[in-house]
Structure formats: C-alpha cells, structure tokens
Amino acid sequence: MRRILHFVMLLTAAALLMSPGVATAHSSLVSSSPAEGESLTAAPAEVELVFDQVINSSFLTVAISDQSGRRFDDGAPTADGERVRTGIEGTLPPGSYTAAYRVISADGHPITGSYSFTVTGTAATAAPATPAPAPSAAAEQPEPADTGGPSAALLGTIVVFGILGVAGSTWILLRSRKKS
C-alpha cells in the first residue's frame, strides 16, 4: 500500500517538475547615459539606453524633448545588442529633458518608458528643435502590465495535479480499508 502511495506522489512530483515554468520577464532598462535624474554641466552628444536583453533593431523610437515638447533627438536611433543610441541635434540649452523610448525586445514584446535628466550648463548655439508630434491613438493605449506572477497555465497545471493527487490518494486509502 505504501509503495503505491509513494509511487503516486513521485509521479505527481515528476509531472509538476516537467510542467512549463513561468516565462522569463520581458526586457527592461538597466542603465542609461545620461542617467535618470542626472544633472549635467554640459549637454550630452547622445543618449544611450542599456537593456538586459538584446533589442530588435526594427521599430526603434527614442525621443529627447524639453518641458514644452520640443524635440532635440536626431530621429535616427540605432540598436547594437542590448544598447540603443540616439544622437542629439545641436546643443541642449539648460533645462529639464525627458528621454522617452519604445523598443522591441528579442522576444517580440514592446518596451516603453521614459526618464528625465537636467542640463545646468550654459547653452551653446542650439540647432532649431522640431516640435514633438501629436500622440496618435495607438500611442495613447497603455501596454498591459506584466505582473511577473506565475502564468495561468502553471497555476492550472498545479491545480489539476493537486486534485488528481488527492483523488488518487483517497481512492487508494478507501480501497485498502475495504480489504481490511
């Protein structure tokens, strides 16, 4: 009797171990230059974003804008592995700036975010900045939040095998009591 119970428990444990695990998290921003909240005495020549996974070089968007929405990025971001770079057109005058990005990770999921930095130095000759484009309806749609919790498939598998384990154990116990 105990051998059968141990066999059922071992079989249940093996099934749980072989079930699909939680998918790895999507890529996220690891660091940036300038860094979030950094105060610079001189304007940067470019903005670099570093992610924890390789970034797809298609469909990159990196926008550097001031508080009024004027854009200062060169409009041509590039991806090299985990790094995404965009140049600054002209020199940034003193003020607060937002670096907003939308990239596609290697697993095909879009990653969006933004952060701010400040330039405190005196302005050199700045190139005329282009106004930020009006947000499209698609840009206003928030991305679904990734809770990072276990997937529904994993939870379903655990519940099914748990029920099967309890049912099997109950059946074995009832069967053994009838024989006694």
C-alpha positions in Angstrom: 0.0 0.0 0.0 2.7 2.4 0.9 4.6 1.6 -2.2 1.6 2.6 -4.3 1.1 5.8 -2.4 4.8 6.7 -2.8 4.6 5.9 -6.5 1.6 8.2 -6.9 3.4 11.0 -5.0 6.5 10.6 -7.0 4.6 10.6 -10.3 2.8 13.8 -9.2 6.1 15.5 -8.3 7.6 14.5 -11.6 4.6 15.8 -13.5 4.9 19.1 -11.7 8.6 19.4 -12.4 8.1 18.7 -16.1 5.2 21.3 -16.5 6.0 24.5 -18.3 7.5 27.1 -16.0 6.9 30.8 -15.8 8.0 32.7 -18.9 11.0 34.9 -18.4 10.3 38.5 -17.9 10.4 41.0 -20.8 13.5 43.1 -21.3 13.9 46.2 -19.1 16.1 49.2 -19.0 19.2 48.5 -16.9 21.1 51.8 -17.2 21.3 55.0 -19.3 23.6 57.8 -20.2 22.7 60.4 -19.0 21.3 58.5 -16.1 17.8 59.1 -14.7 17.7 62.2 -12.6 21.3 63.1 -13.5 22.3 66.8 -13.6 24.8 67.6 -16.3 27.0 70.7 -16.5 27.4 70.2 -20.3 24.9 68.9 -22.8 25.4 65.3 -24.0 26.1 64.5 -27.7 24.0 61.4 -27.5 21.7 59.4 -25.2 22.4 55.7 -24.7 20.0 53.2 -23.2 21.2 49.8 -22.0 18.7 46.9 -21.6 19.1 43.5 -20.0 18.3 41.6 -23.3 19.1 42.1 -27.0 16.9 44.8 -28.6 15.4 44.3 -32.1 16.9 47.0 -34.4 13.5 47.5 -36.1 10.8 49.9 -34.9 13.1 51.9 -32.5 11.8 55.2 -31.1 13.8 57.4 -28.8 12.6 61.0 -28.3 14.5 63.6 -26.4 12.3 66.6 -25.6 12.2 69.6 -23.2 9.2 70.5 -21.0 7.5 72.4 -23.8 7.6 69.3 -26.1 10.4 70.5 -28.4 12.4 67.5 -29.7 16.2 67.5 -29.7 16.9 64.0 -30.9 18.3 63.3 -34.4 15.4 60.9 -35.2 17.7 58.1 -36.1 18.1 55.7 -33.1 20.3 52.6 -33.6 20.4 49.3 -31.7 23.6 47.3 -31.1 22.8 44.2 -29.0 21.5 45.5 -25.6 22.4 49.1 -26.4 20.2 51.7 -28.1 21.7 55.1 -29.0 20.3 58.3 -30.5 22.2 61.5 -31.3 21.3 65.0 -30.0 20.8 67.6 -32.7 22.7 70.7 -31.8 23.3 71.5 -28.1 20.7 71.2 -25.4 20.1 74.6 -23.7 19.9 74.5 -19.8 16.7 72.9 -18.6 14.9 69.7 -17.9 14.7 67.0 -20.6 12.8 63.7 -21.0 14.1 60.7 -22.8 11.2 58.6 -23.9 11.7 55.3 -25.7 9.8 52.4 -27.3 11.8 49.4 -28.4 11.0 45.8 -29.3 12.8 43.1 -27.2 14.2 39.9 -28.7 11.0 38.1 -27.6 8.9 40.5 -29.7 7.3 42.4 -26.9 7.3 46.2 -26.9 9.1 48.0 -24.0 8.2 51.6 -23.3 9.4 54.0 -20.8 10.9 57.4 -20.1 13.1 59.2 -17.6 14.3 62.8 -17.0 17.7 64.5 -16.8 18.8 68.1 -16.4 21.3 70.2 -18.2 22.6 73.1 -16.0 25.5 74.5 -18.1 25.2 77.5 -20.3 23.8 77.0 -23.7 25.9 77.0 -26.8 24.4 77.5 -30.2 21.5 75.2 -30.3 20.1 73.8 -33.6 16.4 74.5 -34.1 14.4 71.8 -32.4 11.4 70.2 -34.1 8.1 70.2 -32.2 7.1 66.8 -30.8 4.5 65.1 -32.9 1.0 64.8 -31.5 0.4 61.4 -29.9 -1.5 59.0 -32.0 -4.4 56.9 -30.8 -2.2 53.9 -30.8 0.4 55.7 -28.6 -2.2 56.5 -26.0 -3.1 52.9 -25.5 -1.3 51.7 -22.3 0.6 48.4 -22.6 -0.8 45.6 -20.4 1.1 45.4 -17.2 3.3 42.3 -16.7 2.7 41.3 -13.1 5.6 39.0 -13.1 3.5 36.4 -11.3 3.0 32.8 -12.3 1.2 32.1 -15.6 -2.3 30.8 -15.8 -1.1 27.6 -17.4 1.3 26.9 -14.5 -1.4 27.5 -11.9 -3.9 25.4 -13.8 -1.3 22.5 -14.0 -0.7 22.7 -10.3 -4.4 22.6 -9.5 -5.1 19.7 -11.8 -2.3 17.6 -10.5 -3.2 18.5 -6.9 -6.7 17.3 -7.5 -5.5 14.2 -9.2 -3.1 13.5 -6.3 -5.7 13.9 -3.6 -8.3 11.9 -5.6 -5.7 9.1 -6.2 -4.6 9.0 -2.6 -8.2 8.9 -1.3 -9.1 6.1 -3.7 -6.1 4.1 -2.6 -6.9 4.6 1.1 -10.6 3.7 0.7 -9.6 0.6 -1.3 -7.2 -0.5 1.3 -9.8 -0.1 4.1 -12.3 -2.2 2.3 -9.8 -5.1 2.1 -9.1 -4.9 5.9 
